[in-house]
Amino acid sequence: MSYHTWMRYFTPGPVHRKLGLVCLGVGLQYGDLPVVGPRTLDHHVAVVISSGRGWFRGADGPVLDVAAPALLWLTPGTVHHYGPDPATGWDEAFVDFTGSAVAAYTELGYVQPERPVVPLSDATGPRTVVTRIARAARRGNPMLEVETSAAVHDLLVALRRSRADMAPDGDPVLPALARDAFLPLSVAEHAARHGMTTAELRSAVRRAAGCSPKDYLLGIRLGRAKELLAATELPIAAVARRVGYDDPAYFSRLFTRRVGVAPVRFRDQQGRTVPGGWSDRVPDAGDPPVVEGAPRGTGGAPA
């Protein structure tokens, strides 16, 4: 069985590295590919196996079976050794990347150095992003580094959504928490409502969202508070109550600490009365709603 391979490598400059993630290379290859390693690298590589099977071995570890769809995480300074089964070969796409933002993605659980082989439910999403990187890699593209950097962020999200051990939108407890986010409940009370211990709830939310239940709920509450401050003339106390805080002074302190400005200041900066009231419906990018009275052709966006 023969193999086919295509790859490009890049050298982002110091300014591009300030983007937080930069792409160092991309490749698309299939067939009875040569064995890789044993070797170590000084950067990260995500290898997406979309068909076929093979094996992986880390430093002094057991040989792990790899069956598509699957992800191989290659992490800096870690010995890795892998290859496809000669009888089947495999179809792989890889992206080399590095940057300061990797630490945050690792803390959030999007990058998992401790799991070199990760089963995927579907490789279509990640492969689509890799293909986008490959297209951006055309010779002479003046936006190469910025386009590929943005796509690495998208790739990490696509890989997280495609993991076989998780639903695309995380643990089912997350929508339930979001639904109850504005009730004045403690984390322990939220856990009890879902038949879980506090530790079980913390573990589920950490695994699915990369943060604590308290921070997950706070993000939802503050997001809604910003919407109400920007789009309505409700008093601060009423906004606080709407998002679950009976004490407006506590709400104001919390908002100021997390957002960086006081609620009144945020309203001064962002406030605008929305004609027809505020809507939770996500607009269709190809068919934006038209605000009554707005000139046709403007998309109906309030000024």
C-alpha positions, 0 to 999 in steps of 0.5 A: 500500500502506498501513501500520499502526503502534503504539508506546509510549515510556517515561521510566525514572527514575534508580533504574530506570537502575541496572538496567543496561538500560532500555527506552525504547520499543517498536513493532510496525508493518507495510506500506509504512512511511515512510522513516526518516532520515537521523537520529542517536539518543542510544540503541540501537535493535534493529529486527527485520524479520520479513517483506518487504524494503528497504534500509539506509544508514549514514553515507557508506556503501553502500546495503545490501539488507535481506531478512527475517528481519533485524536492524537495529542503530541505535547512538548518534551513528551516522547511519542511513537506511532503509526498506522496498521500496514494492512489498513493505513489511515487518513490523518490531518495534523496541525502544529501549534504553540503559544501562551494561550495553550495553558488556558486551553489546557486548564479548561480541558480542551487540550489534554496532555494526559490523554495522548489518544482521544476517541472522537465521535466524528472527525468531520468538524476538525477536518473542516478546520484543518482544510481551512488552514491548508487553504490559507497556506497558499503561497503569498497569502499576506494574512497567513499567520493571522488566518491560521492563528484564528483557525487553531482556536477554532480547531481546539473548539471543534476537537472538544465538540467531537470528543466521544466521551462528551456531548457536543454541548457538554454534560446535560446538567449545563442546560439545566443549570442555565435554566435555573441560573437566575434563581437565588440558589447556592451551589449545594441547592443546585446540586440537590435539585439535580440529584447530585452531591456538590462534589458531583456537580463540581466535577460535571461542570468542570469536565464540561465547561472547564470552570466551577459551577459558581463561575459558570452560573456567574457568567450567565448571570452577568451576561444577562445583567449586561443585556438588561443594563444595555437594552432597558431602563430598569433600575439597578436594583431591578436588574439585580433581582432579575438575575438572582441577587436580592441585595443590589449593593452586593450585585454592584460590587460583584459586577464591578469586580468581575466586569471592571466597571460599575453597572451604572458606568456600563449602562452609560457606555453601552446603553441603548433602548431597543425598539420593540424590546429585547429579544433572546432569539439568535438572529440568522446571519443571512436574514437579519431582522428588520426593525420597524421604521428602520431604512431598508437595506440597513439590516435594521440595526439600531443606531 
